[in-house]
Amino acid sequence: MKLLVTGGAGFIGSAVVRYIIRHTSDEVVNLDKLTYAGNLESLAQVSGNSRYAFEQVDICDRAEVARVFREHQPDAVMHLAAESHVDRSIDGPADFIQTNIVGTYTLLEAARQYWQELEGDRREHFRFHHISTDEVYGDLPHPDDTPDACRQLFTETTAYAPSSPYSASKASSDHLVRAWMRTYGLPVLVTNCSNNYGPYHFPEKLIPLMILNALEGKPLPVYGKGDQIRDWLYVEDHARALYLVVTRGQPGETYNIGGHNEKRNLEVVETICDILQELAPSDIRYRDLITHVQDRPGHDRRYAIDAGKIQRELGWQPQETFESGIRKTVQWYLDNQEWCRRVQDGSYQRERLGVGQ
């Protein structure tokens, strides 16, 4: 099987590529524009494998995307390419509209044309797997306000109510994907996941930002009271789930993927501080660096996934608890501070692309 993975140099995409090369006999074509958050260094361990190929292509470039389909002849698409940082979407929503909506449309049209030209078993077994987020559902009741809030979870049939430009753009792309199946018959799958964390995460996101700021003695900014609740999913557990869906999922179905780890943001930051205090002792008491800052506009208070469907139908469940996963993550960042530096200053990208030489 040959899989076309868009956004394969990103955080989740690179975990998917590494999983496929390490744990299956399938081939991978990684299509990535290489924006600031895409980094081929996260694929250094598999980039020399004969079953791996890389194409630097923008998903909004219809001609180039069509060329990739034509030349590589994939059996399935795993579409992860997206702008994904909520704060950036508030400051500059245009890139999110372009990549997440227009890019998904462009990819769908290229995939549809390619699929319609396939014959026999290859046409029957082709899949277009769209990877989305639980943020499209808006937020859930918070236990501080509603005593039985913890019983309420996002399911595959929860109504969409996106709060930010990012989540609205992802909701739009979800609707496009389902419409292409309803109208054209394109065999699609949709997954909506909870907050991911783990190795190779770009340092603008909460967990890597807190780890690196703490190590540098910088403030650890926490929005508001830090009482926002997220369901945390270790990225390698997510990669396993995505592969199961694209290979065994039923076309037309949606699968929610969550880690069964609801944690308040402040609790997450305090846990990171405590692990760092153990693994990287400092004269600074890391918890003293926690700084509460003004909350961002439209901040969702609680996300939580009901992952029962994927567990029942495909046999998936997370292998990492939050406690085991966050310890692995902190240790990884301690062991890979040079990677973090190179990602943040862009030196690896410049070397790879020959910029500034």
C-alpha positions, -999 to 999 in steps of 0.1 A, spaced: 0 0 0 12 35 -8 0 64 14 1 100 4 5 120 37 0 157 35 17 178 62 41 149 69 68 172 81 45 186 108 41 174 144 14 148 140 22 141 103 58 132 111 46 108 138 24 92 112 52 89 87 76 75 113 50 50 124 43 37 89 79 33 80 89 16 113 59 -6 119 44 -15 85 56 -25 50 38 3 33 52 32 13 48 69 22 49 100 0 52 130 23 38 161 7 46 193 27 50 230 19 75 233 48 61 263 66 76 275 98 61 245 117 72 218 92 106 203 98 122 175 79 146 169 108 118 152 126 120 125 98 158 121 97 155 86 111 133 74 82 142 98 53 168 74 39 143 45 37 135 32 2 98 33 11 98 70 18 96 99 -7 93 137 -1 76 163 -23 78 199 -13 44 211 -25 17 235 -14 -17 218 -12 -32 249 -27 -11 243 -59 -36 222 -80 -11 215 -108 16 203 -85 -8 182 -64 -21 166 -95 14 158 -106 21 141 -72 -10 119 -77 0 111 -112 36 103 -105 32 84 -72 -1 67 -77 -12 65 -40 -37 40 -27 -49 64 0 -45 99 12 -40 110 48 -47 147 49 -30 164 79 -16 196 62 -31 225 81 -25 258 99 -33 248 135 -22 274 161 -53 292 176 -34 323 187 -20 328 152 -55 323 137 -68 352 159 -40 375 149 -40 365 112 -69 343 100 -62 346 62 -36 318 62 -60 295 79 -88 302 54 -64 296 25 -47 264 37 -74 247 57 -104 255 34 -90 263 0 -62 238 3 -85 210 14 -108 219 -16 -79 218 -40 -67 184 -26 -102 170 -27 -106 179 -64 -72 164 -73 -80 133 -54 -115 130 -70 -101 133 -105 -74 107 -97 -99 83 -81 -123 85 -110 -96 74 -133 -87 43 -112 -101 9 -121 -111 -23 -104 -98 -30 -69 -77 1 -68 -107 23 -73 -128 3 -48 -102 4 -21 -90 40 -25 -95 61 7 -94 99 15 -87 103 52 -92 138 66 -76 144 100 -94 171 120 -98 184 156 -122 182 185 -122 220 185 -148 220 157 -173 210 184 -168 242 205 -166 236 242 -183 215 268 -198 224 302 -171 230 329 -172 211 362 -168 243 381 -201 255 367 -220 222 361 -218 194 387 -224 166 361 -202 182 334 -178 152 334 -205 130 320 -207 151 289 -182 143 261 -178 150 224 -192 122 202 -191 117 165 -226 132 163 -220 163 185 -231 195 166 -204 218 153 -199 251 172 -164 264 164 -151 293 185 -119 305 168 -109 312 132 -88 280 134 -116 258 145 -140 274 120 -116 267 92 -113 231 102 -150 227 106 -153 241 70 -128 215 57 -147 187 75 -179 198 57 -162 199 24 -148 164 28 -182 149 37 -199 168 8 -174 153 -17 -186 118 -6 -223 127 -6 -221 145 -40 -193 126 -59 -190 93 -40 -154 99 -30 -147 73 -2 -138 95 27 -130 90 64 -129 118 91 -112 117 124 -114 144 151 -87 142 178 -81 158 212 -49 178 221 -18 160 210 16 162 228 49 144 225 83 146 207 90 170 178 62 194 188 69 229 175 77 251 206 48 276 202 23 250 217 16 248 254 37 218 265 69 224 246 67 261 253 65 255 290 94 231 290 117 253 271 108 285 289 113 268 322 148 256 312 157 291 302 142 306 334 116 326 314 80 332 326 55 304 320 24 322 307 -9 307 316 -41 321 302 -66 334 329 -68 311 359 -55 281 339 -88 263 345 -93 254 309 -96 216 305 -82 196 276 -81 159 269 -45 150 262 -34 124 236 1 112 232 11 117 195 23 82 189 -10 68 202 -27 91 177 -5 79 148 -15 43 155 -51 53 155 -49 71 122 -33 41 105 -60 19 118 -87 42 105 -72 46 70 -66 8 67 -97 -6 85 -122 22 89 -155 23 71 -159 49 44 -183 77 53 -176 72 90 -162 96 116 -140 84 145 -132 106 175 -97 99 190 -90 110 226 -65 101 253 -89 98 282 -68 124 300 -87 154 311 -64 180 327 -66 216 336 -40 237 318 -25 249 352 -23 213 363 -4 204 331 21 233 336 26 224 373 32 187 364 59 198 338 75 220 365 76 191 390 92 167 365 118 193 355 126 199 391 134 162 394 151 156 360 169 190 356 173 205 391 179 242 392 183 270 417 151 283 403 119 267 416 102 261 383 67 266 397 77 302 407 79 310 369 42 304 364 26 338 353 -11 343 348 -18 364 317 -50 378 302 -71 351 286 -74 350 249 -107 359 231 -132 331 227 -112 306 247 -130 273 250 -131 261 286 -134 223 282 -128 196 256 -133 159 262 -136 131 237 -157 99 238 -134 75 220 -157 45 225 -165 41 188 -129 36 176 -123 13 205 -153 -9 198 -150 -10 160 -112 -9 154 -98 -21 187 -78 10 194 -71 25 228 -42 47 241 -12 30 254 1 61 273 -14 76 304 -8 113 307 16 106 335 37 83 314 35 103 282 43 137 298 74 122 315 86 108 281 79 142 265 98 162 291 128 138 289 128 140 251 130 178 252 158 176 277 177 153 254 170 173 222 175 209 231 197 214 200 167 202 178 146 228 195 171 256 189 174 247 152 137 246 148 131 279 165 158 298 146 151 281 113 186 269 107 177 234 97 152 247 71 178 271 57 204 243 54 179 219 38 166 245 13 199 262 6 187 295 19 212 321 29 242 301 16 
